[in-house]
Amino acid sequence: MEIKKEHLQRFEQIKKQFFEKTEVPKENNWKRWTNDEVWVHIFEQVIVVGSSKPAERFNKDAKLRNQVSYEKLAKMREDDDLKKEINHVLRSVAARYASSNISKCRKKVYLFWLKLVKPNEKQVSSKV
C-alpha cells in the first residue's frame, strides 16, 4: 500500500476539523480509577462498536449502569446469571450486534471472557 499526497492531505483536513475538539487524557490517569470505573469504561467501548447512541443511553441510565457495576457482577456466582445480566443491559440500550439469542451475542461473550467481573480472592481494595 502506498500513501500518496492526497491521502496525507485528507488526514490533514481531518486533523484540522477535529483536533481542537479532541481531549487527550493525562498519561496514566486510569491508575486512579476504581475497578468499577475501569469496568464501565471497557463496557462502554464494547457498546460503541457499531454505533455510539447506545453508549449515550447507557450513560444516561443509572439503573442500567448499576446492573453491570463491577461490584454487583463480581458478587454473581453463576456464570449464566452473569451472561444474562450483561446481555440484558446490552439489549436494553440497543447495542448493535447484541443478539436476542444469548448464546450468539458476541459482545456478551467478549465482556464475559474478560473475567474482569470475577475479582481475585486476594483483592482487598476497590482500586485497580
N, CA, C and O atoms as CSV, one atom per row, in Angstrom:
chain,resi,resn,atom,element,x,y,z
A,1,MET,N,N,0.849,-1.180,0.000
A,1,MET,CA,C,0.000,0.000,0.000
A,1,MET,C,C,0.890,1.238,0.000
A,1,MET,O,O,1.869,1.323,0.741
A,2,GLU,N,N,0.534,2.167,-0.828
A,2,GLU,CA,C,1.296,3.401,-0.934
A,2,GLU,C,C,0.454,4.575,-0.436
A,2,GLU,O,O,-0.690,4.760,-0.851
A,3,ILE,N,N,1.037,5.348,0.446
A,3,ILE,CA,C,0.352,6.546,0.930
A,3,ILE,C,C,0.779,7.702,0.041
A,3,ILE,O,O,1.951,8.069,-0.037
A,4,LYS,N,N,-0.213,8.251,-0.615
A,4,LYS,CA,C,0.062,9.322,-1.579
A,4,LYS,C,C,-0.221,10.689,-0.966
A,4,LYS,O,O,-0.773,10.797,0.129
A,5,LYS,N,N,0.160,11.699,-1.678
A,5,LYS,CA,C,-0.009,13.079,-1.218
A,5,LYS,C,C,-1.468,13.390,-0.919
A,5,LYS,O,O,-1.755,14.076,0.063
A,6,GLU,N,N,-2.401,12.905,-1.737
A,6,GLU,CA,C,-3.823,13.175,-1.497
A,6,GLU,C,C,-4.328,12.514,-0.208
A,6,GLU,O,O,-5.232,13.032,0.447
A,7,HIS,N,N,-3.738,11.366,0.149
A,7,HIS,CA,C,-4.092,10.715,1.414
A,7,HIS,C,C,-3.657,11.583,2.588
A,7,HIS,O,O,-4.418,11.803,3.530
A,8,LEU,N,N,-2.431,12.070,2.520
A,8,LEU,CA,C,-1.913,12.926,3.587
A,8,LEU,C,C,-2.723,14.217,3.696
A,8,LEU,O,O,-2.970,14.705,4.799
A,9,GLN,N,N,-3.132,14.760,2.570
A,9,GLN,CA,C,-3.955,15.976,2.576
A,9,GLN,C,C,-5.291,15.713,3.259
A,9,GLN,O,O,-5.778,16.552,4.016
A,10,ARG,N,N,-5.883,14.554,2.995
A,10,ARG,CA,C,-7.162,14.200,3.625
A,10,ARG,C,C,-6.998,14.063,5.141
A,10,ARG,O,O,-7.848,14.521,5.905
A,11,PHE,N,N,-5.907,13.435,5.569
A,11,PHE,CA,C,-5.645,13.326,7.007
A,11,PHE,C,C,-5.443,14.701,7.637
A,11,PHE,O,O,-5.874,14.939,8.766
A,12,GLU,N,N,-4.809,15.577,6.931
A,12,GLU,CA,C,-4.606,16.934,7.431
A,12,GLU,C,C,-5.945,17.651,7.595
A,12,GLU,O,O,-6.138,18.387,8.563
A,13,GLN,N,N,-6.868,17.442,6.659
A,13,GLN,CA,C,-8.215,18.026,6.768
A,13,GLN,C,C,-8.940,17.484,8.006
A,13,GLN,O,O,-9.576,18.235,8.745
A,14,ILE,N,N,-8.835,16.204,8.211
A,14,ILE,CA,C,-9.477,15.578,9.376
A,14,ILE,C,C,-8.882,16.140,10.658
A,14,ILE,O,O,-9.606,16.461,11.600
A,15,LYS,N,N,-7.571,16.257,10.688
A,15,LYS,CA,C,-6.899,16.805,11.869
A,15,LYS,C,C,-7.382,18.224,12.150
A,15,LYS,O,O,-7.700,18.559,13.291
A,16,LYS,N,N,-7.436,19.048,11.123
A,16,LYS,CA,C,-7.886,20.436,11.298
A,16,LYS,C,C,-9.314,20.496,11.828
A,16,LYS,O,O,-9.635,21.341,12.663
A,17,GLN,N,N,-10.166,19.602,11.346
A,17,GLN,CA,C,-11.570,19.605,11.736
A,17,GLN,C,C,-11.788,19.149,13.176
A,17,GLN,O,O,-12.657,19.686,13.864
A,18,PHE,N,N,-11.020,18.173,13.642
A,18,PHE,CA,C,-11.321,17.547,14.924
A,18,PHE,C,C,-10.291,17.761,16.032
A,18,PHE,O,O,-10.603,17.518,17.198
A,19,PHE,N,N,-9.087,18.201,15.714
A,19,PHE,CA,C,-8.024,18.250,16.716
A,19,PHE,C,C,-8.367,19.127,17.910
A,19,PHE,O,O,-8.126,18.729,19.050
A,20,GLU,N,N,-8.913,20.288,17.679
A,20,GLU,CA,C,-9.229,21.191,18.792
A,20,GLU,C,C,-10.314,20.629,19.705
A,20,GLU,O,O,-10.358,20.956,20.891
A,21,LYS,N,N,-11.179,19.794,19.165
A,21,LYS,CA,C,-12.267,19.198,19.944
A,21,LYS,C,C,-11.817,17.950,20.709
A,21,LYS,O,O,-12.536,17.457,21.578
A,22,THR,N,N,-10.648,17.453,20.387
A,22,THR,CA,C,-10.169,16.198,20.952
A,22,THR,C,C,-9.568,16.422,22.324
A,22,THR,O,O,-8.703,17.278,22.509
A,23,GLU,N,N,-10.045,15.634,23.292
A,23,GLU,CA,C,-9.490,15.674,24.640
A,23,GLU,C,C,-8.638,14.427,24.856
A,23,GLU,O,O,-9.129,13.299,24.804
A,24,VAL,N,N,-7.391,14.654,25.090
A,24,VAL,CA,C,-6.477,13.545,25.348
A,24,VAL,C,C,-6.270,13.489,26.859
A,24,VAL,O,O,-5.818,14.466,27.458
A,25,PRO,N,N,-6.593,12.362,27.478
A,25,PRO,CA,C,-6.434,12.274,28.941
A,25,PRO,C,C,-4.962,12.345,29.333
A,25,PRO,O,O,-4.073,12.027,28.543
A,26,LYS,N,N,-4.730,12.768,30.565
A,26,LYS,CA,C,-3.366,12.809,31.085
A,26,LYS,C,C,-2.821,11.387,31.150
A,26,LYS,O,O,-3.560,10.430,31.380
A,27,GLU,N,N,-1.546,11.276,30.949
A,27,GLU,CA,C,-0.890,9.972,30.976
A,27,GLU,C,C,-1.129,9.272,32.320
A,27,GLU,O,O,-0.997,9.875,33.385
A,28,ASN,N,N,-1.477,8.008,32.244
A,28,ASN,CA,C,-1.686,7.143,33.418
A,28,ASN,C,C,-2.839,7.578,34.328
A,28,ASN,O,O,-2.895,7.166,35.487
A,29,ASN,N,N,-3.754,8.402,33.821
A,29,ASN,CA,C,-4.870,8.836,34.670
A,29,ASN,C,C,-5.735,7.669,35.120
A,29,ASN,O,O,-6.370,7.752,36.171
A,30,TRP,N,N,-5.778,6.591,34.360
A,30,TRP,CA,C,-6.589,5.426,34.684
A,30,TRP,C,C,-6.133,4.747,35.974
A,30,TRP,O,O,-6.901,4.005,36.585
A,31,LYS,N,N,-4.909,4.990,36.386
A,31,LYS,CA,C,-4.388,4.323,37.583
A,31,LYS,C,C,-5.125,4.766,38.846
A,31,LYS,O,O,-5.065,4.089,39.873
A,32,ARG,N,N,-5.815,5.898,38.769
A,32,ARG,CA,C,-6.575,6.388,39.922
A,32,ARG,C,C,-8.034,5.931,39.889
A,32,ARG,O,O,-8.800,6.229,40.805
A,33,TRP,N,N,-8.412,5.214,38.844
A,33,TRP,CA,C,-9.787,4.764,38.700
A,33,TRP,C,C,-10.066,3.579,39.619
A,33,TRP,O,O,-9.174,2.797,39.948
A,34,THR,N,N,-11.324,3.471,40.022
A,34,THR,CA,C,-11.763,2.303,40.776
A,34,THR,C,C,-11.972,1.152,39.801
A,34,THR,O,O,-11.982,1.352,38.587
A,35,ASN,N,N,-12.137,-0.048,40.334
A,35,ASN,CA,C,-12.456,-1.196,39.476
A,35,ASN,C,C,-13.702,-0.916,38.650
A,35,ASN,O,O,-13.767,-1.261,37.470
A,36,ASP,N,N,-14.694,-0.288,39.281
A,36,ASP,CA,C,-15.942,-0.004,38.571
A,36,ASP,C,C,-15.727,0.985,37.433
A,36,ASP,O,O,-16.299,0.814,36.356
A,37,GLU,N,N,-14.918,2.010,37.649
A,37,GLU,CA,C,-14.656,2.982,36.587
A,37,GLU,C,C,-13.936,2.335,35.404
A,37,GLU,O,O,-14.241,2.637,34.250
A,38,VAL,N,N,-12.987,1.453,35.687
A,38,VAL,CA,C,-12.288,0.738,34.613
A,38,VAL,C,C,-13.283,-0.151,33.865
A,38,VAL,O,O,-13.328,-0.143,32.635
A,39,TRP,N,N,-14.076,-0.913,34.614
A,39,TRP,CA,C,-15.035,-1.836,34.015
A,39,TRP,C,C,-16.057,-1.094,33.144
A,39,TRP,O,O,-16.327,-1.511,32.018
A,40,VAL,N,N,-16.625,0.000,33.660
A,40,VAL,CA,C,-17.630,0.753,32.905
A,40,VAL,C,C,-17.009,1.325,31.632
A,40,VAL,O,O,-17.659,1.350,30.587
A,41,HIS,N,N,-15.780,1.776,31.707
A,41,HIS,CA,C,-15.100,2.304,30.516
A,41,HIS,C,C,-14.966,1.209,29.450
A,41,HIS,O,O,-15.245,1.445,28.275
A,42,ILE,N,N,-14.544,0.025,29.862
A,42,ILE,CA,C,-14.420,-1.089,28.913
A,42,ILE,C,C,-15.792,-1.478,28.376
A,42,ILE,O,O,-15.944,-1.714,27.177
A,43,PHE,N,N,-16.783,-1.545,29.244
A,43,PHE,CA,C,-18.148,-1.886,28.838
A,43,PHE,C,C,-18.646,-0.895,27.772
A,43,PHE,O,O,-19.233,-1.299,26.768
A,44,GLU,N,N,-18.407,0.394,28.001
A,44,GLU,CA,C,-18.822,1.420,27.037
A,44,GLU,C,C,-18.111,1.237,25.696
A,44,GLU,O,O,-18.721,1.418,24.642
A,45,GLN,N,N,-16.835,0.882,25.729
A,45,GLN,CA,C,-16.087,0.696,24.486
A,45,GLN,C,C,-16.655,-0.472,23.684
A,45,GLN,O,O,-16.674,-0.432,22.454
A,46,VAL,N,N,-17.111,-1.497,24.368
A,46,VAL,CA,C,-17.738,-2.624,23.671
A,46,VAL,C,C,-19.093,-2.194,23.111
A,46,VAL,O,O,-19.454,-2.584,22.001
A,47,ILE,N,N,-19.838,-1.401,23.864
A,47,ILE,CA,C,-21.151,-0.933,23.411
A,47,ILE,C,C,-21.041,-0.112,22.128
A,47,ILE,O,O,-21.870,-0.268,21.231
A,48,VAL,N,N,-20.036,0.758,22.022
A,48,VAL,CA,C,-19.975,1.685,20.884
A,48,VAL,C,C,-19.608,1.031,19.559
A,48,VAL,O,O,-19.729,1.662,18.509
A,49,VAL,N,N,-19.169,-0.208,19.587
A,49,VAL,CA,C,-18.876,-0.882,18.320
A,49,VAL,C,C,-20.176,-0.956,17.515
A,49,VAL,O,O,-21.130,-1.622,17.917
A,50,GLY,N,N,-20.198,-0.277,16.394
A,50,GLY,CA,C,-21.392,-0.251,15.543
A,50,GLY,C,C,-22.163,1.052,15.633
A,50,GLY,O,O,-22.753,1.485,14.643
A,51,SER,N,N,-22.172,1.693,16.810
A,51,SER,CA,C,-22.900,2.956,16.980
A,51,SER,C,C,-22.628,3.528,18.370
A,51,SER,O,O,-22.484,2.783,19.339
A,52,SER,N,N,-22.559,4.858,18.460
A,52,SER,CA,C,-22.309,5.493,19.755
A,52,SER,C,C,-23.594,5.806,20.515
A,52,SER,O,O,-23.539,6.064,21.717
A,53,LYS,N,N,-24.739,5.792,19.856
A,53,LYS,CA,C,-26.014,6.106,20.518
A,53,LYS,C,C,-26.309,5.194,21.706
A,53,LYS,O,O,-26.744,5.690,22.746
A,54,PRO,N,N,-26.091,3.872,21.598
A,54,PRO,CA,C,-26.345,3.015,22.756
A,54,PRO,C,C,-25.501,3.394,23.979
A,54,PRO,O,O,-25.972,3.288,25.111
A,55,ALA,N,N,-24.267,3.832,23.758
A,55,ALA,CA,C,-23.423,4.253,24.890
A,55,ALA,C,C,-23.994,5.500,25.546
A,55,ALA,O,O,-23.923,5.647,26.766
A,56,GLU,N,N,-24.559,6.393,24.752
A,56,GLU,CA,C,-25.207,7.581,25.314
A,56,GLU,C,C,-26.387,7.169,26.194
A,56,GLU,O,O,-26.581,7.714,27.281
A,57,ARG,N,N,-27.170,6.208,25.715
A,57,ARG,CA,C,-28.299,5.713,26.511
A,57,ARG,C,C,-27.801,5.057,27.798
A,57,ARG,O,O,-28.381,5.252,28.866
A,58,PHE,N,N,-26.735,4.288,27.691
A,58,PHE,CA,C,-26.152,3.624,28.851
A,58,PHE,C,C,-25.690,4.660,29.888
A,58,PHE,O,O,-25.933,4.497,31.083
A,59,ASN,N,N,-25.038,5.703,29.430
A,59,ASN,CA,C,-24.525,6.732,30.347
A,59,ASN,C,C,-25.634,7.513,31.033
A,59,ASN,O,O,-25.446,7.993,32.151
A,60,LYS,N,N,-26.771,7.648,30.396
A,60,LYS,CA,C,-27.898,8.398,30.961
A,60,LYS,C,C,-28.733,7.573,31.940
A,60,LYS,O,O,-29.527,8.134,32.695
A,61,ASP,N,N,-28.566,6.261,31.935
A,61,ASP,CA,C,-29.412,5.375,32.732
A,61,ASP,C,C,-28.637,4.777,33.911
A,61,ASP,O,O,-27.948,3.768,33.767
A,62,ALA,N,N,-28.760,5.413,35.069
A,62,ALA,CA,C,-28.038,4.964,36.267
A,62,ALA,C,C,-28.428,3.539,36.665
A,62,ALA,O,O,-27.599,2.778,37.163
A,63,LYS,N,N,-29.683,3.191,36.443
A,63,LYS,CA,C,-30.145,1.847,36.815
A,63,LYS,C,C,-29.411,0.777,35.995
A,63,LYS,O,O,-28.977,-0.239,36.537
A,64,LEU,N,N,-29.278,1.014,34.695
A,64,LEU,CA,C,-28.564,0.048,33.850
A,64,LEU,C,C,-27.085,-0.008,34.204
A,64,LEU,O,O,-26.498,-1.089,34.252
A,65,ARG,N,N,-26.480,1.148,34.451
A,65,ARG,CA,C,-25.065,1.165,34.853
A,65,ARG,C,C,-24.875,0.384,36.155
A,65,ARG,O,O,-23.889,-0.336,36.315
A,66,ASN,N,N,-25.814,0.528,37.070
A,66,ASN,CA,C,-25.737,-0.201,38.332
A,66,ASN,C,C,-25.873,-1.712,38.118
A,66,ASN,O,O,-25.233,-2.498,38.816
A,67,GLN,N,N,-26.697,-2.111,37.163
A,67,GLN,CA,C,-26.896,-3.536,36.896
A,67,GLN,C,C,-25.608,-4.225,36.468
A,67,GLN,O,O,-25.428,-5.415,36.726
A,68,VAL,N,N,-24.715,-3.493,35.819
A,68,VAL,CA,C,-23.458,-4.095,35.366
A,68,VAL,C,C,-22.254,-3.471,36.075
A,68,VAL,O,O,-21.144,-3.458,35.543
A,69,SER,N,N,-22.493,-2.955,37.279
A,69,SER,CA,C,-21.362,-2.409,38.033
A,69,SER,C,C,-20.409,-3.546,38.379
A,69,SER,O,O,-20.814,-4.701,38.511
A,70,TYR,N,N,-19.169,-3.201,38.519
A,70,TYR,CA,C,-18.152,-4.197,38.859
A,70,TYR,C,C,-18.513,-4.934,40.142
A,70,TYR,O,O,-18.444,-6.162,40.208
A,71,GLU,N,N,-18.898,-4.171,41.154
A,71,GLU,CA,C,-19.212,-4.771,42.455
A,71,GLU,C,C,-20.383,-5.746,42.352
A,71,GLU,O,O,-20.335,-6.835,42.925
A,72,LYS,N,N,-21.432,-5.366,41.627
A,72,LYS,CA,C,-22.610,-6.232,41.507
A,72,LYS,C,C,-22.278,-7.512,40.745
A,72,LYS,O,O,-22.625,-8.611,41.178
A,73,LEU,N,N,-21.603,-7.358,39.606
A,73,LEU,CA,C,-21.287,-8.541,38.803
A,73,LEU,C,C,-20.274,-9.447,39.503
A,73,LEU,O,O,-20.326,-10.668,39.356
A,74,ALA,N,N,-19.357,-8.853,40.262
A,74,ALA,CA,C,-18.349,-9.650,40.968
A,74,ALA,C,C,-18.980,-10.561,42.011
A,74,ALA,O,O,-18.412,-11.597,42.355
A,75,LYS,N,N,-20.144,-10.184,42.512
A,75,LYS,CA,C,-20.818,-10.988,43.533
A,75,LYS,C,C,-21.609,-12.156,42.935
A,75,LYS,O,O,-21.996,-13.076,43.656
A,76,MET,N,N,-21.847,-12.123,41.636
A,76,MET,CA,C,-22.614,-13.198,40.998
A,76,MET,C,C,-21.773,-14.466,40.949
A,76,MET,O,O,-20.621,-14.445,40.515
A,77,ARG,N,N,-22.345,-15.538,41.385
A,77,ARG,CA,C,-21.618,-16.809,41.432
A,77,ARG,C,C,-21.862,-17.671,40.194
A,77,ARG,O,O,-21.002,-18.460,39.804
A,78,GLU,N,N,-23.013,-17.522,39.590
A,78,GLU,CA,C,-23.359,-18.352,38.436
A,78,GLU,C,C,-22.983,-17.636,37.143
A,78,GLU,O,O,-23.409,-16.505,36.912
A,79,ASP,N,N,-22.193,-18.289,36.305
A,79,ASP,CA,C,-21.778,-17.705,35.041
A,79,ASP,C,C,-22.972,-17.367,34.147
A,79,ASP,O,O,-22.973,-16.343,33.464
A,80,ASP,N,N,-23.991,-18.238,34.157
A,80,ASP,CA,C,-25.170,-17.981,33.332
A,80,ASP,C,C,-25.881,-16.697,33.755
A,80,ASP,O,O,-26.358,-15.944,32.906
A,81,ASP,N,N,-25.954,-16.444,35.057
A,81,ASP,CA,C,-26.572,-15.208,35.542
A,81,ASP,C,C,-25.767,-13.995,35.088
A,81,ASP,O,O,-26.334,-12.978,34.690
A,82,LEU,N,N,-24.474,-14.108,35.147
A,82,LEU,CA,C,-23.587,-13.031,34.721
A,82,LEU,C,C,-23.785,-12.722,33.240
A,82,LEU,O,O,-23.916,-11.561,32.851
A,83,LYS,N,N,-23.805,-13.757,32.429
A,83,LYS,CA,C,-24.006,-13.582,30.986
A,83,LYS,C,C,-25.369,-12.950,30.698
A,83,LYS,O,O,-25.475,-12.062,29.853
A,84,LYS,N,N,-26.404,-13.403,31.395
A,84,LYS,CA,C,-27.754,-12.862,31.186
A,84,LYS,C,C,-27.817,-11.383,31.551
A,84,LYS,O,O,-28.445,-10.593,30.848
A,85,GLU,N,N,-27.167,-11.011,32.648
A,85,GLU,CA,C,-27.191,-9.615,33.089
A,85,GLU,C,C,-26.478,-8.712,32.075
A,85,GLU,O,O,-26.987,-7.649,31.719
A,86,ILE,N,N,-25.311,-9.138,31.620
A,86,ILE,CA,C,-24.562,-8.369,30.623
A,86,ILE,C,C,-25.379,-8.242,29.342
A,86,ILE,O,O,-25.497,-7.152,28.783
A,87,ASN,N,N,-25.941,-9.355,28.879
A,87,ASN,CA,C,-26.720,-9.335,27.642
A,87,ASN,C,C,-27.968,-8.472,27.779
A,87,ASN,O,O,-28.340,-7.761,26.845
A,88,HIS,N,N,-28.615,-8.532,28.941
A,88,HIS,CA,C,-29.816,-7.724,29.180
A,88,HIS,C,C,-29.514,-6.235,29.024
A,88,HIS,O,O,-30.276,-5.509,28.386
A,89,VAL,N,N,-28.408,-5.783,29.605
A,89,VAL,CA,C,-28.056,-4.362,29.522
A,89,VAL,C,C,-27.687,-3.989,28.084
A,89,VAL,O,O,-28.089,-2.932,27.598
A,90,LEU,N,N,-26.938,-4.834,27.412
A,90,LEU,CA,C,-26.593,-4.560,26.004
A,90,LEU,C,C,-27.852,-4.424,25.159
A,90,LEU,O,O,-27.943,-3.526,24.322
A,91,ARG,N,N,-28.823,-5.306,25.371
A,91,ARG,CA,C,-30.073,-5.261,24.603
A,91,ARG,C,C,-30.929,-4.063,25.018
A,91,ARG,O,O,-31.612,-3.476,24.179
A,92,SER,N,N,-30.902,-3.696,26.290
A,92,SER,CA,C,-31.710,-2.572,26.786
A,92,SER,C,C,-31.298,-1.241,26.174
A,92,SER,O,O,-32.134,-0.357,25.986
A,93,VAL,N,N,-30.008,-1.093,25.860
A,93,VAL,CA,C,-29.540,0.157,25.246
A,93,VAL,C,C,-29.502,0.052,23.727
A,93,VAL,O,O,-29.068,0.979,23.044
A,94,ALA,N,N,-29.959,-1.085,23.203
A,94,ALA,CA,C,-29.996,-1.351,21.763
A,94,ALA,C,C,-28.604,-1.332,21.142
A,94,ALA,O,O,-28.395,-0.759,20.073
A,95,ALA,N,N,-27.649,-1.971,21.833
A,95,ALA,CA,C,-26.285,-2.072,21.309
A,95,ALA,C,C,-26.312,-2.919,20.037
A,95,ALA,O,O,-26.931,-3.982,19.997
A,96,ARG,N,N,-25.638,-2.435,19.012
A,96,ARG,CA,C,-25.571,-3.211,17.772
A,96,ARG,C,C,-24.837,-4.515,18.037
A,96,ARG,O,O,-23.916,-4.577,18.850
A,97,TYR,N,N,-25.260,-5.538,17.342
A,97,TYR,CA,C,-24.680,-6.875,17.424
A,97,TYR,C,C,-24.923,-7.564,18.766
A,97,TYR,O,O,-24.293,-8.582,19.050
A,98,ALA,N,N,-25.810,-7.041,19.585
A,98,ALA,CA,C,-26.193,-7.719,20.831
A,98,ALA,C,C,-27.399,-8.591,20.501
A,98,ALA,O,O,-28.519,-8.096,20.382
A,99,SER,N,N,-27.167,-9.860,20.357
A,99,SER,CA,C,-28.181,-10.794,19.889
A,99,SER,C,C,-29.242,-11.098,20.940
A,99,SER,O,O,-28.959,-11.154,22.137
A,100,SER,N,N,-30.470,-11.293,20.464
A,100,SER,CA,C,-31.531,-11.735,21.367
A,100,SER,C,C,-31.289,-13.184,21.788
A,100,SER,O,O,-31.776,-13.624,22.829
A,101,ASN,N,N,-30.537,-13.917,20.977
A,101,ASN,CA,C,-30.124,-15.272,21.333
A,101,ASN,C,C,-28.826,-15.142,22.121
A,101,ASN,O,O,-27.762,-14.904,21.551
A,102,ILE,N,N,-28.926,-15.299,23.415
A,102,ILE,CA,C,-27.788,-15.041,24.307
A,102,ILE,C,C,-26.549,-15.844,23.929
A,102,ILE,O,O,-25.428,-15.375,24.130
A,103,SER,N,N,-26.728,-17.031,23.391
A,103,SER,CA,C,-25.568,-17.851,23.027
A,103,SER,C,C,-24.838,-17.315,21.796
A,103,SER,O,O,-23.700,-17.704,21.531
A,104,LYS,N,N,-25.488,-16.424,21.044
A,104,LYS,CA,C,-24.873,-15.871,19.834
A,104,LYS,C,C,-24.394,-14.424,20.007
A,104,LYS,O,O,-23.876,-13.833,19.060
A,105,CYS,N,N,-24.555,-13.860,21.178
A,105,CYS,CA,C,-24.190,-12.467,21.405
A,105,CYS,C,C,-22.680,-12.337,21.590
A,105,CYS,O,O,-22.148,-12.673,22.648
A,106,ARG,N,N,-21.999,-11.853,20.563
A,106,ARG,CA,C,-20.545,-11.729,20.597
A,106,ARG,C,C,-20.074,-10.702,21.628
A,106,ARG,O,O,-19.035,-10.894,22.259
A,107,LYS,N,N,-20.818,-9.627,21.802
A,107,LYS,CA,C,-20.414,-8.609,22.771
A,107,LYS,C,C,-20.466,-9.180,24.187
A,107,LYS,O,O,-19.572,-8.931,24.995
A,108,LYS,N,N,-21.496,-9.932,24.476
A,108,LYS,CA,C,-21.615,-10.565,25.792
A,108,LYS,C,C,-20.465,-11.541,25.992
A,108,LYS,O,O,-19.873,-11.591,27.070
A,109,VAL,N,N,-20.149,-12.309,24.970
A,109,VAL,CA,C,-19.065,-13.283,25.055
A,109,VAL,C,C,-17.753,-12.569,25.374
A,109,VAL,O,O,-16.986,-13.015,26.228
A,110,TYR,N,N,-17.506,-11.462,24.683
A,110,TYR,CA,C,-16.270,-10.720,24.917
A,110,TYR,C,C,-16.207,-10.188,26.347
A,110,TYR,O,O,-15.199,-10.366,27.031
A,111,LEU,N,N,-17.265,-9.543,26.795
A,111,LEU,CA,C,-17.269,-8.975,28.144
A,111,LEU,C,C,-17.150,-10.061,29.207
A,111,LEU,O,O,-16.458,-9.886,30.210
A,112,PHE,N,N,-17.822,-11.168,28.983
A,112,PHE,CA,C,-17.727,-12.275,29.939
A,112,PHE,C,C,-16.312,-12.854,29.935
A,112,PHE,O,O,-15.762,-13.175,30.989
A,113,TRP,N,N,-15.737,-12.983,28.758
A,113,TRP,CA,C,-14.414,-13.575,28.609
A,113,TRP,C,C,-13.354,-12.765,29.342
A,113,TRP,O,O,-12.386,-13.334,29.846
A,114,LEU,N,N,-13.515,-11.473,29.409
A,114,LEU,CA,C,-12.525,-10.626,30.077
A,114,LEU,C,C,-12.294,-11.035,31.528
A,114,LEU,O,O,-11.209,-10.842,32.076
A,115,LYS,N,N,-13.328,-11.600,32.136
A,115,LYS,CA,C,-13.253,-12.058,33.521
A,115,LYS,C,C,-12.916,-10.916,34.483
A,115,LYS,O,O,-12.488,-11.150,35.613
A,116,LEU,N,N,-13.111,-9.698,34.027
A,116,LEU,CA,C,-12.856,-8.559,34.910
A,116,LEU,C,C,-13.855,-8.505,36.043
A,116,LEU,O,O,-13.607,-7.879,37.073
A,117,VAL,N,N,-14.971,-9.153,35.853
A,117,VAL,CA,C,-16.005,-9.102,36.872
A,117,VAL,C,C,-15.834,-10.203,37.910
A,117,VAL,O,O,-16.624,-10.302,38.850
A,118,LYS,N,N,-14.832,-11.007,37.748
A,118,LYS,CA,C,-14.538,-12.062,38.719
A,118,LYS,C,C,-13.220,-11.699,39.395
A,118,LYS,O,O,-12.159,-12.118,38.932
A,119,PRO,N,N,-13.264,-10.922,40.490
A,119,PRO,CA,C,-12.023,-10.456,41.108
A,119,PRO,C,C,-11.225,-11.579,41.744
A,119,PRO,O,O,-11.763,-12.615,42.133
A,120,ASN,N,N,-9.956,-11.346,41.834
A,120,ASN,CA,C,-9.038,-12.242,42.504
A,120,ASN,C,C,-9.399,-12.270,43.989
A,120,ASN,O,O,-9.668,-11.220,44.572
A,121,GLU,N,N,-9.410,-13.433,44.600
A,121,GLU,CA,C,-9.776,-13.545,46.018
A,121,GLU,C,C,-8.879,-12.691,46.916
A,121,GLU,O,O,-9.322,-12.215,47.962
A,122,LYS,N,N,-7.627,-12.496,46.513
A,122,LYS,CA,C,-6.690,-11.729,47.315
A,122,LYS,C,C,-6.941,-10.222,47.233
A,122,LYS,O,O,-6.399,-9.451,48.024
A,123,GLN,N,N,-7.750,-9.822,46.288
A,123,GLN,CA,C,-8.006,-8.401,46.093
A,123,GLN,C,C,-8.816,-7.856,47.254
A,123,GLN,O,O,-9.874,-8.392,47.584
A,124,VAL,N,N,-8.325,-6.798,47.871
A,124,VAL,CA,C,-8.996,-6.215,49.014
A,124,VAL,C,C,-9.548,-4.844,48.653
A,124,VAL,O,O,-10.694,-4.529,48.975
A,125,SER,N,N,-8.746,-4.038,47.993
A,125,SER,CA,C,-9.117,-2.672,47.651
A,125,SER,C,C,-10.039,-2.643,46.449
A,125,SER,O,O,-10.014,-3.548,45.615
A,126,SER,N,N,-10.864,-1.585,46.359
A,126,SER,CA,C,-11.686,-1.409,45.171
A,126,SER,C,C,-10.929,-0.615,44.124
A,126,SER,O,O,-11.475,-0.325,43.060
A,127,LYS,N,N,-9.681,-0.255,44.401
A,127,LYS,CA,C,-8.826,0.434,43.431
A,127,LYS,C,C,-8.084,-0.593,42.608
A,127,LYS,O,O,-7.775,-1.685,43.086
A,128,VAL,N,N,-7.793,-0.230,41.340
A,128,VAL,CA,C,-7.023,-1.124,40.468
A,128,VAL,C,C,-5.578,-1.039,40.833
A,128,VAL,O,O,-4.747,-1.711,40.223
